[in-house]
Amino acid sequence: MDGDTLVLEGGERVRLIGMDTPELHESQKLYRDSQRSHQDVHTIQKLGRRAYEFTKNLVEGKRVSLEFDAEKHDRYGRLLAYVYLKDGTFVNAEIVKQGFANLMTIPPNVKYADLFLRLYREARDDKRGLWGG
């Protein structure tokens, strides 16, 4: 779907907890993000495409397991989850670690907030992913 939302084989959408990638699709959020960040819409969409490609390459066609936090669904009816690959890769953390997401901590879903903050800071400091320019 995009860098922070997956579509399972059965069509159910899973929003990855704790992170937010740049918008890829035309939406009100895209324009809000543009105003907030002072970046043009096309720049945000290019960054969104990079985040999408990273996530797609990480998970497409692979079996995943889901871990839930305090809330199981968001206001849009999507599952809220921490996602793991069969090899143990923590997908949410890997996307943040490699520099393809901002943090988005929404209580009460905060189980890995400290881990994500540490990985986010390291990615920014090391100029990985979207932070590399």
Secondary structure in CASP SS format (residue, H / E / C, confidence):
PFRMAT SS
TARGET T0000
AUTHOR 0000-0000-0000
METHOD secondary structure of the structure
MODEL  1
M C 1.00
D E 1.00
G C 1.00
D C 1.00
T E 1.00
L E 1.00
V E 1.00
L C 1.00
E C 1.00
G C 1.00
G C 1.00
E C 1.00
R E 1.00
V E 1.00
R E 1.00
L E 1.00
I C 1.00
G E 1.00
M E 1.00
D E 1.00
T C 1.00
P C 1.00
E C 1.00
L C 1.00
H C 1.00
E C 1.00
S C 1.00
Q H 1.00
K H 1.00
L H 1.00
Y H 1.00
R H 1.00
D H 1.00
S H 1.00
Q H 1.00
R H 1.00
S H 1.00
H C 1.00
Q C 1.00
D C 1.00
V H 1.00
H H 1.00
T H 1.00
I H 1.00
Q H 1.00
K H 1.00
L H 1.00
G H 1.00
R H 1.00
R H 1.00
A H 1.00
Y H 1.00
E H 1.00
F H 1.00
T H 1.00
K H 1.00
N H 1.00
L H 1.00
V H 1.00
E C 1.00
G C 1.00
K C 1.00
R C 1.00
V E 1.00
S E 1.00
L E 1.00
E E 1.00
F C 1.00
D C 1.00
A C 1.00
E C 1.00
K C 1.00
H E 1.00
D C 1.00
R C 1.00
Y C 1.00
G C 1.00
R C 1.00
L E 1.00
L E 1.00
A E 1.00
Y E 1.00
V E 1.00
Y E 1.00
L E 1.00
K C 1.00
D C 1.00
G C 1.00
T C 1.00
F E 1.00
V H 1.00
N H 1.00
A H 1.00
E H 1.00
I H 1.00
V H 1.00
K H 1.00
Q C 1.00
G C 1.00
F C 1.00
A C 1.00
N E 1.00
L E 1.00
M E 1.00
T C 1.00
I E 1.00
P C 1.00
P C 1.00
N E 1.00
V C 1.00
K C 1.00
Y C 1.00
A H 1.00
D H 1.00
L H 1.00
F H 1.00
L H 1.00
R H 1.00
L H 1.00
Y H 1.00
R H 1.00
E H 1.00
A H 1.00
R H 1.00
D H 1.00
D C 1.00
K C 1.00
R C 1.00
G H 1.00
L H 1.00
W H 1.00
G H 1.00
G C 1.00
END
